[in-house]
């Protein structure tokens, strides 16, 4: 089935003219990122080129994708804005609420029963507003999007940070919060600061044990978790063209781990082949007709330093497999140095669980290469030593790999196939472990490995690698194994060497599926009732946040001064809390419970200035809110990195937090805070973080003249009667200031539609 073909044809028919006009405006050759961005402006071309990293720009994305955990809050907001149907093609994908316990079939059935009211809500609201609905078991959002919706030269936003996966098919695809999705679904322009463009030139060709995953693991080591912030990562060169479309998708997917706005590859034969293999020959033919406009200009290739804001180069011939971690995805260790790093850092050597799949690495190619290792190991008398799980990315992939015998190969050596869902990658894992406090090691082919990310255990050391490397290490059961040169002892006591992995970019017999899991929306949804029970513990209709009072904020209590890394997982945990993603008040009970309090090095233990006692963060915030006292959160560098979940912004807003003051923000989280009417502020002098004391009462001055480019003043009123006056910066533009004044962007949207 081909979705949106007429829309795609229209975009391609207009693309040559738009690219030509943009090139004339910019007066230089264009990167691919610039071609797509300028072709998706909400209005006409500006009088002068946009400044990368400085100017805010209004865009008109082609579509919206939402996963079930974030779709709940996004659609609860959308249903209040006054539209009868979505303005652009949109989809919901049920992939986050399925917990991995005992295996695919039973886990899926239990999820359907457990989450019935949420699925009924999502199905009914999708029906009502013209949204495509992918049922539980259909697959992980990003794999399903790549198989059905992504197309070269398009622009998409998605309510998940790994939306950039679609860059594997040459699409600018950006992770956003639900409020951004509401804008686009309502037909309004979507605002983004014009990204910088980081070029990564790939030469040579991967071979042997090296895979596309190792490219992004290497890049993460080079750029770190915030090195891509505010930028599109654009891969180019002969090496880029040699990678499969799904391999490209893997690289783009994990670009979220370096803070990139998105990542992108140019249209090539590999993309064309994937489009055709997934039943979209018409899209491939249309893209072939505008091929030159779906690639950077020739001058960019010949002199890249002139056109990219930053340039990295990598010879794929020299790349070796990497294992990144633990606790952060940018701690990159090549396999040749892993044993040394394990010994030096005291990481637990024994691998207790090896997990392959996820939205990052669950393609047919990934599975077939891993299966080749398993087949070779089995023939040599080996079985997995670690627990071993396999997560297919979609029902289409699962059905095809079962047909081709790969699932049996995995099961024959002790592997367990999980449901087509996110599962352990996002903490949806009922892990069995004898002692949750015991230091232990797991390895995955996922994308994130923050503490507690996969199993909720701070003691777990999680490492990220390619499916091939994870599979090989599962056979050894130890980090001190290099499959490129080390041998394993088989059931006969013989020393055997694993063969290099082999596989297929695309299934030789083609893809197949009986029921992909798609449900088209009703032709007319006007009479459909959205299903939300009044007494539901999992769903709650939203009330608008209050508008700004019109004066400076005085007497805010310090809620928490977060120490070190504070991701969206620390601010709003996933795992068991996913069941409350549609109920703002209930899920707010997890607000910042994973953040480390600077003053006692504990989690979920902060001082209540009203009582002097220590208690949970959410309860303390509720105590302040109950007596109409606002609060403030102080944080460190790259605050809010990780997931796009807007709950990390909505929960503080709901519990009376008025401002987040940090050393620096991750892009998506900063935007989410702005959308919800919060103050997202940064220390002008980062050392002022050290001046904040536990008993501070805090004022924010300058709001009555709040304007772009002008700093605000924060007064730290200390308990001993002294005070510190510090300067804080912000990145608000005029429109975002209106969001703040109105109490949130959604309030502005409501007022606009009320006037129509």
C-alpha positions as CSV (number, residue, x, y, z in Angstrom):
1,X,0.0,0.0,0.0
2,X,1.3,3.4,-1.0
3,X,0.4,6.2,1.4
4,X,0.2,9.9,0.4
5,X,1.3,9.4,-3.2
6,X,-0.4,12.5,-4.6
7,X,1.1,14.6,-1.8
8,X,4.5,13.3,-2.6
9,X,4.1,13.9,-6.3
10,X,3.0,17.5,-5.6
11,X,6.1,18.1,-3.4
12,X,8.4,16.7,-6.1
13,X,6.7,18.8,-8.8
14,X,7.4,22.0,-6.8
15,X,10.8,21.0,-5.6
16,X,13.0,22.1,-8.6
17,X,11.5,25.6,-8.5
18,X,11.8,25.9,-4.7
19,X,15.4,24.7,-4.7
20,X,16.4,27.0,-7.6
21,X,14.8,30.0,-5.8
22,X,16.6,29.1,-2.5
23,X,19.9,28.8,-4.2
24,X,19.4,32.2,-5.8
25,X,18.5,33.7,-2.4
26,X,21.4,32.1,-0.5
27,X,23.7,32.8,-3.5
28,X,25.8,29.7,-3.1
29,X,25.5,25.9,-3.6
30,X,23.2,24.2,-1.2
31,X,23.5,21.3,1.2
32,X,20.7,18.8,1.1
33,X,19.5,20.0,4.5
34,X,19.1,23.5,3.1
35,X,17.2,22.3,0.0
36,X,14.6,20.5,2.1
37,X,14.3,23.2,4.7
38,X,13.8,26.0,2.2
39,X,11.4,23.8,0.3
40,X,9.2,23.5,3.5
41,X,9.0,27.1,4.5
42,X,5.5,27.9,5.8
43,X,5.4,31.1,3.8
44,X,7.2,32.7,0.9
45,X,11.0,33.1,0.8
46,X,12.4,35.8,3.0
47,X,14.2,38.9,1.7
48,X,17.5,37.6,2.9
49,X,18.8,34.1,3.8
50,X,18.2,32.8,7.3
51,X,21.1,32.7,9.6
52,X,21.9,29.2,10.8
53,X,21.7,28.8,14.5
54,X,20.2,32.2,15.0
55,X,16.9,32.9,13.2
56,X,13.6,31.3,14.1
57,X,11.8,30.0,11.0
58,X,8.3,28.8,10.4
59,X,8.0,25.5,8.6
60,X,5.2,23.4,7.1
61,X,6.0,19.7,7.7
62,X,4.3,17.1,5.5
63,X,3.2,14.8,8.3
64,X,3.1,13.9,12.0
65,X,3.8,10.6,13.7
66,X,3.0,9.8,17.3
67,X,3.8,6.8,19.5
68,X,1.1,5.7,22.1
69,X,2.9,7.0,25.2
70,X,3.3,10.6,23.9
71,X,0.2,10.5,21.6
72,X,-2.1,10.4,24.6
73,X,-1.1,13.9,25.9
74,X,-0.7,15.3,22.4
75,X,-4.2,14.3,21.4
76,X,-5.7,15.3,24.7
77,X,-4.3,18.8,23.8
78,X,-5.4,18.6,20.2
79,X,-9.0,17.8,21.0
80,X,-9.3,21.1,22.8
81,X,-8.0,23.3,20.0
82,X,-11.2,23.5,17.9
83,X,-10.4,21.6,14.7
84,X,-12.6,18.9,13.2
85,X,-9.8,16.9,11.6
86,X,-6.0,17.0,11.3
87,X,-4.6,19.3,8.7
88,X,-1.8,17.0,7.6
89,X,-1.5,13.2,7.4
90,X,-0.9,11.9,10.9
91,X,-0.5,8.5,12.6
92,X,-0.5,6.9,16.0
93,X,1.6,3.8,16.7
94,X,1.0,1.5,19.7
95,X,4.5,0.4,20.6
96,X,5.5,1.7,24.1
97,X,3.0,0.1,26.4
98,X,3.9,-3.6,25.8
99,X,6.0,-5.0,28.6
100,X,8.6,-7.7,27.9
101,X,8.1,-10.6,30.3
102,X,7.8,-14.1,28.9
103,X,7.6,-13.8,25.1
104,X,5.9,-12.1,22.2
105,X,2.5,-13.8,22.1
106,X,1.7,-13.7,25.8
107,X,3.2,-10.3,26.4
108,X,1.1,-8.8,23.5
109,X,-2.1,-10.3,24.8
110,X,-1.5,-9.1,28.3
111,X,-0.7,-5.6,27.0
112,X,-3.9,-5.5,25.0
113,X,-5.9,-6.5,28.1
114,X,-4.0,-4.2,30.5
115,X,-4.1,-1.1,28.2
116,X,-7.5,-1.6,26.7
117,X,-8.9,1.8,27.8
118,X,-5.8,3.6,26.4
119,X,-5.9,1.8,23.1
120,X,-9.7,2.4,22.9
121,X,-9.1,6.1,23.5
122,X,-6.3,6.3,20.9
123,X,-8.4,4.3,18.4
124,X,-11.5,6.4,18.9
125,X,-9.7,9.8,18.8
126,X,-7.8,8.7,15.7
127,X,-11.1,7.7,14.1
128,X,-12.6,11.0,15.0
129,X,-9.9,13.3,13.7
130,X,-8.7,11.4,10.6
131,X,-5.6,9.9,12.0
132,X,-4.1,6.5,10.9
133,X,-3.9,4.0,13.7
134,X,-1.3,1.2,14.0
135,X,-2.5,-1.3,16.6
136,X,-0.4,-2.9,19.3
137,X,1.8,-5.5,17.8
138,X,2.1,-3.7,14.4
139,X,5.6,-2.6,15.3
140,X,7.9,0.2,16.6
141,X,6.9,3.6,15.3
142,X,10.2,4.4,13.5
143,X,10.5,1.1,11.7
144,X,6.8,1.3,10.6
145,X,7.3,4.9,9.4
146,X,10.4,3.9,7.4
147,X,8.5,1.0,5.8
148,X,5.4,3.0,4.9
149,X,5.7,6.8,5.1
150,X,9.2,8.1,4.9
151,X,10.2,9.5,1.6
152,X,13.3,11.4,0.2
153,X,13.0,15.2,0.5
154,X,10.1,15.2,2.9
155,X,9.7,16.8,6.3
156,X,8.1,15.1,9.2
157,X,7.8,15.8,13.0
158,X,7.2,13.0,15.5
159,X,6.5,12.9,19.2
160,X,9.5,10.7,19.9
161,X,13.2,11.7,20.0
162,X,14.2,9.0,17.5
163,X,11.9,10.3,14.8
164,X,15.1,11.1,12.8
165,X,15.3,7.4,11.9
166,X,13.4,8.5,8.7
167,X,16.6,10.3,7.6
168,X,17.6,6.9,6.3
169,X,15.3,7.6,3.4
170,X,16.5,11.1,2.9
171,X,13.8,12.8,5.0
172,X,14.2,15.6,7.5
173,X,12.4,14.0,10.5
174,X,12.6,15.8,13.8
175,X,11.6,14.7,17.3
176,X,9.3,17.2,19.1
177,X,6.9,17.4,22.0
178,X,3.2,17.0,21.7
179,X,2.4,20.7,21.7
180,X,4.5,21.0,18.5
181,X,2.6,18.2,17.0
182,X,-0.7,20.0,17.9
183,X,0.5,23.0,16.0
184,X,1.1,21.1,12.8
185,X,-2.0,18.9,13.1
186,X,-4.0,22.1,13.6
187,X,-2.6,23.5,10.3
188,X,-0.4,26.2,12.0
189,X,3.2,26.9,11.1
190,X,5.8,25.0,13.1
191,X,8.7,27.0,14.5
192,X,12.3,25.9,14.6
193,X,15.6,27.8,14.9
194,X,17.4,27.4,11.6
195,X,19.7,24.5,12.2
196,X,23.4,24.6,11.7
197,X,24.6,21.8,9.4
198,X,27.4,19.4,10.4
199,X,28.8,17.4,7.5
200,X,30.2,13.9,8.0
201,X,32.1,12.7,4.9
202,X,32.2,8.9,4.7
203,X,34.7,7.2,2.4
204,X,35.5,3.5,1.9
205,X,33.2,0.6,2.8
206,X,32.3,-1.3,5.9
207,X,33.1,-5.0,6.0
208,X,33.5,-8.0,8.3
209,X,32.3,-7.4,11.8
210,X,31.8,-3.7,11.3
211,X,28.3,-2.3,10.7
212,X,26.4,0.9,10.2
213,X,25.8,1.1,13.9
214,X,29.5,1.5,14.5
215,X,29.5,4.7,12.4
216,X,27.1,6.4,14.8
217,X,28.9,4.9,17.8
218,X,32.1,6.4,16.5
219,X,30.4,9.8,15.8
220,X,28.9,9.8,19.3
221,X,32.4,9.4,20.7
222,X,33.6,12.4,18.6
223,X,30.8,14.8,19.2
224,X,29.5,13.8,22.7
225,X,25.9,13.9,23.9
226,X,25.5,17.6,23.1
227,X,27.9,18.1,20.2
228,X,25.1,18.0,17.7
229,X,22.7,20.4,19.5
230,X,21.1,22.8,17.2
231,X,22.4,21.1,14.1
232,X,21.4,18.7,11.3
233,X,24.0,16.0,10.8
234,X,24.4,15.5,7.0
235,X,26.2,12.4,5.9
236,X,27.7,12.3,2.4
237,X,30.3,10.7,0.2
238,X,30.9,7.4,-1.5
239,X,30.9,5.6,1.9
240,X,27.4,7.0,2.6
241,X,26.1,5.8,-0.7
242,X,27.4,2.3,0.1
243,X,25.3,1.9,3.2
244,X,21.9,0.2,3.0
245,X,18.8,2.4,3.6
246,X,18.1,0.7,7.0
247,X,21.7,1.1,7.9
248,X,21.4,4.8,7.2
249,X,18.3,4.7,9.4
250,X,20.2,3.2,12.2
251,X,22.8,6.1,12.1
252,X,20.1,8.8,11.8
253,X,18.1,7.2,14.6
254,X,20.9,7.4,17.1
255,X,21.8,10.9,16.1
256,X,19.4,11.8,18.9
257,X,22.1,10.7,21.3
258,X,24.4,13.5,20.3
259,X,21.6,16.1,20.5
260,X,21.2,16.6,16.8
261,X,18.0,18.2,15.5
262,X,18.0,15.3,13.0
263,X,20.4,13.4,10.7
264,X,20.2,13.0,6.9
265,X,21.5,11.0,4.0
266,X,21.2,11.9,0.3
267,X,18.9,10.0,-2.0
268,X,20.7,7.1,-3.8
269,X,20.2,3.6,-5.3
270,X,20.0,2.0,-1.8
271,X,17.0,4.2,-0.9
272,X,15.4,3.5,-4.3
273,X,15.8,-0.3,-3.7
274,X,14.3,-0.1,-0.3
275,X,11.3,1.9,-1.5
276,X,10.7,-0.7,-4.2
277,X,11.1,-3.6,-1.7
278,X,8.5,-2.1,0.6
279,X,5.9,-1.7,-2.1
280,X,6.5,2.0,-3.1
281,X,7.9,1.8,-6.6
282,X,5.8,4.8,-7.5
283,X,7.6,6.9,-4.9
284,X,11.0,5.6,-6.1
285,X,10.2,6.5,-9.7
286,X,9.0,10.0,-8.6
287,X,12.2,10.5,-6.6
288,X,14.3,9.4,-9.5
289,X,12.8,12.2,-11.5
290,X,14.2,14.9,-9.1
291,X,17.3,13.0,-7.9
292,X,19.7,16.0,-8.2
293,X,17.4,18.0,-5.9
294,X,17.5,15.2,-3.3
295,X,21.3,15.4,-3.0
296,X,23.8,18.2,-2.0
297,X,25.0,20.3,-4.9
298,X,28.2,19.1,-6.6
299,X,30.2,22.0,-5.2
300,X,29.3,20.9,-1.7
301,X,30.8,17.5,-2.4
302,X,34.0,18.9,-3.8
303,X,34.6,21.6,-1.1
304,X,32.6,20.6,2.0
305,X,34.6,22.7,4.4
306,X,33.1,25.8,2.7
307,X,29.5,24.8,3.1
308,X,29.2,22.9,6.5
309,X,29.5,24.6,9.9
310,X,31.6,21.6,11.0
311,X,33.1,18.7,9.2
312,X,34.2,15.2,10.3
313,X,35.7,12.6,8.0
314,X,35.6,8.8,8.5
315,X,37.2,6.1,6.3
316,X,34.9,3.2,6.7
317,X,37.7,0.8,5.8
318,X,39.4,1.7,9.0
319,X,36.4,1.5,11.3
320,X,36.1,-1.3,13.8
321,X,33.2,-2.4,16.0
322,X,32.4,-0.3,19.0
323,X,30.7,-0.8,22.3
324,X,29.5,2.4,24.0
325,X,28.9,2.9,27.7
326,X,28.1,2.4,30.4
327,X,25.6,5.1,31.6
328,X,26.1,7.4,28.6
329,X,25.9,6.7,24.8
330,X,29.0,8.7,23.9
331,X,31.6,6.7,25.9
332,X,32.9,5.0,22.9
333,X,35.3,2.0,23.1
334,X,36.5,0.1,20.1
335,X,36.4,-3.7,20.5
336,X,40.2,-3.9,20.3
337,X,40.4,-1.8,23.5
338,X,37.4,-3.1,25.4
339,X,39.1,-5.7,27.6
340,X,41.6,-3.1,28.7
341,X,38.7,-0.6,29.5
342,X,36.8,-3.2,31.4
343,X,39.8,-3.9,33.6
344,X,40.7,-0.3,34.1
345,X,37.2,0.9,35.0
346,X,36.1,-2.2,37.0
347,X,33.0,-2.8,34.9
348,X,31.3,-6.1,35.6
349,X,32.8,-8.5,33.0
350,X,30.1,-11.1,32.9
351,X,27.3,-10.3,30.5
352,X,24.0,-11.3,32.1
353,X,21.6,-10.3,29.3
354,X,22.2,-9.6,25.6
355,X,19.3,-7.8,23.7
356,X,19.0,-7.1,20.0
357,X,16.3,-5.3,18.1
358,X,14.6,-2.0,19.0
359,X,13.8,1.0,16.7
360,X,17.5,1.4,16.1
361,X,18.5,-2.1,14.9
362,X,15.5,-4.3,14.0
363,X,15.6,-4.4,10.2
364,X,15.7,-7.5,8.0
365,X,19.4,-6.8,7.4
366,X,20.1,-6.6,11.2
367,X,18.3,-9.8,11.9
368,X,19.8,-11.7,9.0
369,X,23.3,-10.8,10.0
370,X,22.8,-11.7,13.6
371,X,21.1,-15.0,12.5
372,X,24.2,-15.8,10.4
373,X,26.3,-15.7,13.6
374,X,23.8,-17.9,15.4
375,X,23.7,-20.4,12.6
376,X,27.5,-20.6,12.5
377,X,27.7,-20.9,16.3
378,X,25.2,-23.6,16.4
379,X,27.0,-25.6,13.7
380,X,30.2,-25.3,15.9
381,X,28.5,-26.6,19.0
382,X,27.9,-23.3,20.7
383,X,24.9,-21.8,22.5
384,X,24.3,-18.4,24.1
385,X,25.8,-18.1,27.5
386,X,23.9,-14.9,28.4
387,X,20.1,-14.5,28.4
388,X,19.3,-13.5,24.8
389,X,16.3,-11.6,23.5
390,X,15.3,-10.5,20.0
391,X,12.9,-7.7,19.2
392,X,11.6,-7.4,15.6
393,X,10.9,-3.9,14.5
394,X,7.6,-4.5,12.8
395,X,5.1,-7.2,12.1
396,X,6.3,-7.1,8.5
397,X,9.9,-7.8,9.6
398,X,8.7,-10.5,12.1
399,X,6.6,-12.3,9.6
400,X,9.4,-12.3,7.0
401,X,12.1,-13.4,9.3
402,X,9.9,-16.2,10.6
403,X,9.2,-17.3,7.0
404,X,12.9,-17.3,6.3
405,X,13.8,-19.4,9.3
406,X,15.7,-16.8,11.4
407,X,13.4,-17.0,14.4
408,X,14.0,-20.7,14.7
409,X,17.7,-20.2,14.5
410,X,17.5,-17.8,17.5
411,X,15.3,-20.1,19.5
412,X,17.5,-23.1,18.8
413,X,20.4,-21.5,20.7
414,X,18.2,-20.3,23.6
415,X,17.0,-16.9,22.4
416,X,13.6,-15.5,23.2
417,X,11.7,-13.4,20.6
418,X,9.8,-10.5,22.2
419,X,6.8,-8.6,20.8
420,X,7.2,-6.1,18.0
421,X,7.5,-3.2,20.4
422,X,10.0,-1.0,22.3
423,X,10.1,-3.2,25.4
424,X,13.4,-3.2,27.3
425,X,14.7,-0.3,25.3
426,X,12.4,2.1,27.2
427,X,12.2,0.3,30.5
428,X,9.3,-1.9,29.6
429,X,11.0,-5.0,30.9
430,X,10.1,-7.3,33.8
431,X,13.6,-8.3,34.3
432,X,14.4,-11.3,36.5
433,X,17.5,-10.8,38.6
434,X,18.5,-12.3,41.9
435,X,19.8,-9.1,43.5
436,X,18.7,-5.7,42.1
437,X,21.5,-4.0,44.0
438,X,24.3,-6.2,42.5
439,X,26.5,-4.5,39.9
440,X,25.8,-6.3,36.6
441,X,26.3,-5.8,32.9
442,X,23.8,-6.0,30.0
443,X,24.6,-5.3,26.3
444,X,22.0,-4.1,23.7
445,X,21.7,-3.0,20.1
446,X,19.5,-0.1,21.4
447,X,20.3,3.6,21.4
448,X,20.3,4.8,25.1
449,X,22.0,3.4,28.2
450,X,21.4,6.0,30.9
451,X,21.3,4.6,34.5
452,X,17.9,2.7,35.1
453,X,17.0,3.2,31.4
454,X,16.4,-0.5,30.6
455,X,15.5,-2.2,33.8
456,X,15.1,0.5,36.4
457,X,18.2,-0.6,38.2
458,X,21.0,1.9,39.0
459,X,23.3,-1.1,39.4
460,X,23.0,-2.2,35.8
461,X,25.9,-1.3,33.5
462,X,24.3,-1.1,30.0
463,X,26.5,-1.1,26.8
464,X,25.4,-0.3,23.3
465,X,26.7,-2.0,20.2
466,X,25.6,-3.5,16.9
467,X,23.3,-6.5,16.8
468,X,26.2,-8.5,15.3
469,X,28.5,-7.7,18.2
470,X,25.8,-8.2,20.8
471,X,25.0,-11.6,19.4
472,X,28.6,-12.7,19.4
473,X,29.2,-11.5,22.9
474,X,26.1,-13.4,24.0
475,X,27.9,-16.5,22.9
476,X,30.9,-15.7,25.1
477,X,29.0,-14.2,28.1
478,X,31.8,-11.8,28.8
479,X,33.0,-8.4,27.8
480,X,36.5,-9.7,27.5
481,X,35.8,-11.3,24.2
482,X,36.8,-10.0,20.8
483,X,35.0,-12.0,18.1
484,X,37.5,-10.7,15.5
485,X,40.3,-12.8,17.0
486,X,39.3,-14.7,20.1
487,X,38.0,-18.3,20.1
488,X,35.3,-19.9,22.2
489,X,35.2,-23.4,23.6
490,X,32.4,-25.5,22.3
491,X,30.4,-28.5,23.7
492,X,33.2,-30.8,22.7
493,X,35.9,-28.8,24.4
494,X,37.2,-27.5,21.0
495,X,38.4,-23.9,20.5
496,X,36.3,-22.4,17.6
497,X,36.4,-19.0,15.9
498,X,33.1,-17.4,14.9
499,X,32.8,-16.5,11.2
500,X,32.3,-12.9,10.1
501,X,28.6,-12.1,9.9
502,X,26.8,-12.2,6.5
503,X,23.3,-11.2,5.6
504,X,20.9,-9.5,3.2
505,X,20.1,-5.8,2.9
506,X,16.6,-6.8,1.7
507,X,14.9,-10.2,1.8
508,X,15.7,-12.3,-1.3
509,X,12.1,-13.5,-1.4
510,X,10.7,-10.1,-0.7
511,X,8.8,-8.8,2.3
512,X,5.6,-10.5,3.4
513,X,2.9,-10.0,6.0
514,X,-0.6,-11.2,6.6
515,X,-1.9,-8.4,8.9
516,X,0.4,-5.3,9.2
517,X,-1.9,-3.9,12.0
518,X,-3.1,-0.7,10.3
519,X,-6.5,0.8,10.9
520,X,-7.6,3.6,8.6
521,X,-9.7,6.4,10.2
522,X,-13.4,6.8,9.7
523,X,-14.3,8.7,6.5
524,X,-16.5,11.0,8.7
525,X,-15.5,11.2,12.3
526,X,-17.9,13.9,13.4
527,X,-20.3,11.6,15.3
528,X,-17.6,9.5,17.0
529,X,-17.3,9.9,20.7
530,X,-13.8,9.9,22.2
531,X,-13.6,7.3,24.9
532,X,-12.4,8.7,28.2
533,X,-14.1,7.4,31.4
534,X,-14.7,10.1,34.1
535,X,-13.2,7.9,36.8
536,X,-10.2,6.7,34.8
537,X,-6.9,6.5,36.6
538,X,-5.0,6.5,33.2
539,X,-6.7,9.2,31.2
540,X,-7.6,12.7,32.2
541,X,-9.1,15.5,30.2
542,X,-7.0,18.6,30.3
543,X,-7.7,22.0,31.9
544,X,-5.9,25.0,30.4
545,X,-2.9,26.3,32.4
546,X,-3.3,29.8,33.9
547,X,-2.0,32.8,32.1
548,X,0.9,34.8,33.5
549,X,-0.2,37.2,36.3
550,X,1.4,40.2,34.7
551,X,4.2,40.9,37.2
552,X,7.6,39.7,38.2
553,X,7.8,36.4,40.1
554,X,8.6,36.7,43.8
555,X,9.3,34.3,46.6
556,X,9.8,31.2,44.5
557,X,11.0,28.2,46.6
558,X,13.9,26.2,45.4
559,X,12.4,22.7,44.7
560,X,15.6,20.9,43.7
561,X,19.1,21.7,42.6
562,X,19.8,18.8,40.3
563,X,23.4,17.6,40.3
564,X,25.0,16.3,37.1
565,X,23.2,14.5,34.3
566,X,19.5,15.1,34.4
567,X,17.8,13.5,31.4
568,X,14.1,13.3,30.7
569,X,14.2,9.9,32.2
570,X,15.3,11.5,35.5
571,X,12.6,14.1,35.2
572,X,9.7,11.8,34.1
573,X,10.6,8.1,34.2
574,X,9.2,5.6,31.7
575,X,8.9,1.9,32.6
576,X,5.9,1.4,35.0
577,X,5.0,5.1,34.8
578,X,4.1,4.8,31.1
579,X,0.6,3.6,32.2
580,X,-0.1,7.2,33.4
581,X,1.0,9.0,30.3
582,X,-2.6,10.1,29.6
583,X,-3.2,11.3,33.2
584,X,-1.3,14.4,34.0
585,X,-2.0,14.5,37.7
586,X,-1.1,10.8,38.3
587,X,2.1,10.8,36.2
588,X,3.2,14.0,38.0
589,X,3.9,11.8,41.0
590,X,7.1,10.8,39.2
591,X,8.4,14.3,38.6
592,X,12.2,14.5,39.1
593,X,12.3,11.4,41.3
594,X,15.4,10.3,39.4
595,X,17.3,13.5,39.7
596,X,20.2,13.7,42.2
597,X,19.7,16.4,44.9
598,X,22.9,18.5,45.0
599,X,22.7,18.9,48.8
600,X,22.5,15.3,49.9
601,X,23.4,13.2,46.8
602,X,20.0,11.4,47.1
603,X,17.2,10.9,44.6
604,X,13.7,11.9,45.5
605,X,14.7,13.6,48.7
606,X,14.4,17.4,48.9
607,X,13.9,19.9,51.7
608,X,10.5,21.3,52.2
609,X,11.1,24.9,53.2
610,X,7.7,25.1,54.9
611,X,8.4,22.3,57.3
612,X,12.2,21.9,57.2
613,X,11.7,18.1,56.6
614,X,13.0,16.1,53.7
615,X,10.6,14.3,51.4
616,X,9.7,13.3,47.8
617,X,10.1,15.9,45.1
618,X,6.5,15.7,43.8
619,X,5.0,15.8,47.3
620,X,7.1,18.9,48.2
621,X,6.0,20.6,45.0
622,X,2.4,19.9,45.8
623,X,2.9,21.3,49.3
624,X,4.1,24.6,47.8
625,X,1.3,24.6,45.2
626,X,-1.3,24.0,47.9
627,X,-0.5,27.3,49.6
628,X,0.0,29.1,46.2
629,X,3.7,29.4,46.4
630,X,5.6,28.9,43.1
631,X,8.8,26.9,42.9
632,X,11.9,26.7,40.7
633,X,14.2,23.9,39.5
634,X,17.9,24.5,39.1
635,X,19.9,22.1,36.8
636,X,23.3,21.4,35.3
637,X,24.5,21.0,31.7
638,X,22.4,19.7,28.8
639,X,19.4,19.5,31.1
640,X,16.5,17.5,29.6
641,X,18.6,15.4,27.2
642,X,17.1,12.2,25.9
643,X,13.5,11.6,25.0
644,X,11.1,14.1,23.5
645,X,8.5,13.4,26.2
646,X,6.7,16.6,27.0
647,X,5.6,15.2,30.3
648,X,9.0,16.3,31.6
649,X,7.7,19.9,31.0
650,X,4.0,19.5,31.7
651,X,4.6,17.8,35.1
652,X,6.5,20.7,36.6
653,X,4.0,23.2,35.1
654,X,1.1,21.2,36.7
655,X,2.8,21.1,40.1
656,X,3.5,24.8,40.3
657,X,7.1,25.1,39.1
658,X,7.4,28.4,37.3
659,X,11.0,28.3,36.0
660,X,13.8,26.0,35.1
661,X,17.2,27.6,35.5
662,X,20.2,25.6,34.2
663,X,23.7,25.8,32.8
664,X,22.4,24.6,29.4
665,X,19.4,22.8,27.8
666,X,18.8,20.0,25.4
667,X,16.9,21.4,22.4
668,X,13.6,19.5,22.6
669,X,13.2,20.0,26.3
670,X,13.8,23.7,26.1
671,X,11.1,24.0,23.4
672,X,8.7,21.8,25.4
673,X,9.1,24.1,28.4
674,X,8.4,27.2,26.3
675,X,5.3,25.5,24.8
676,X,3.8,24.9,28.3
677,X,4.3,28.5,29.4
678,X,7.3,27.9,31.5
679,X,10.4,30.0,31.9
680,X,13.5,28.2,30.5
681,X,16.5,30.2,31.7
682,X,20.2,29.7,31.6
683,X,23.0,31.1,33.8
684,X,24.8,33.9,32.0
685,X,27.8,32.9,34.2
686,X,27.7,29.2,34.6
687,X,29.5,29.4,37.9
688,X,26.5,31.1,39.4
689,X,25.0,27.6,39.7
690,X,27.2,27.3,42.8
691,X,25.6,30.3,44.4
692,X,22.2,28.7,44.7
693,X,21.6,27.5,48.3
694,X,19.1,24.9,49.6
695,X,16.9,27.4,51.6
696,X,16.8,30.1,48.9
697,X,13.7,32.1,48.2
698,X,14.1,33.3,44.6
699,X,12.8,36.3,42.6
700,X,12.8,36.7,38.8
701,X,12.8,40.3,37.7
702,X,12.4,41.9,34.3
703,X,9.3,40.0,33.2
704,X,7.2,43.1,32.7
705,X,9.6,44.1,30.0
706,X,10.3,40.5,28.8
707,X,11.8,40.8,25.3
708,X,14.0,38.8,22.8
709,X,17.7,39.3,23.4
710,X,17.3,40.9,26.8
711,X,18.5,39.1,30.0
712,X,16.4,38.7,33.2
713,X,17.6,39.2,36.7
714,X,17.4,36.5,39.4
715,X,17.7,37.4,43.1
716,X,18.8,34.6,45.4
717,X,17.5,35.5,48.8
718,X,19.5,33.4,51.2
719,X,18.2,32.2,54.6
720,X,20.9,34.2,56.5
721,X,19.6,37.5,55.0
722,X,22.2,37.9,52.4
723,X,21.4,37.8,48.7
724,X,23.0,37.3,45.3
725,X,21.9,39.0,42.2
726,X,22.6,37.1,39.0
727,X,22.0,37.6,35.3
728,X,20.1,34.8,33.4
729,X,19.7,34.5,29.7
730,X,16.9,33.1,27.5
731,X,16.2,32.3,23.8
732,X,12.6,33.4,23.7
733,X,11.4,35.2,20.6
734,X,8.2,37.4,20.4
735,X,5.9,34.4,19.7
736,X,7.3,32.3,22.5
737,X,6.9,35.2,24.9
738,X,3.3,35.3,23.9
739,X,3.1,31.6,24.9
740,X,4.5,32.5,28.3
741,X,2.1,35.3,28.8
742,X,-0.9,33.3,27.7
743,X,0.0,30.4,29.9
744,X,1.1,28.1,27.1
745,X,1.1,27.8,23.3
746,X,-2.2,25.8,23.4
747,X,-4.0,28.7,25.0
748,X,-2.9,30.9,22.0
749,X,-4.1,28.3,19.6
750,X,-7.5,28.1,21.3
751,X,-7.9,31.8,21.1
752,X,-7.0,31.9,17.4
753,X,-9.5,29.2,16.5
754,X,-12.2,30.8,18.7
755,X,-11.9,33.9,16.5
756,X,-12.4,32.0,13.2
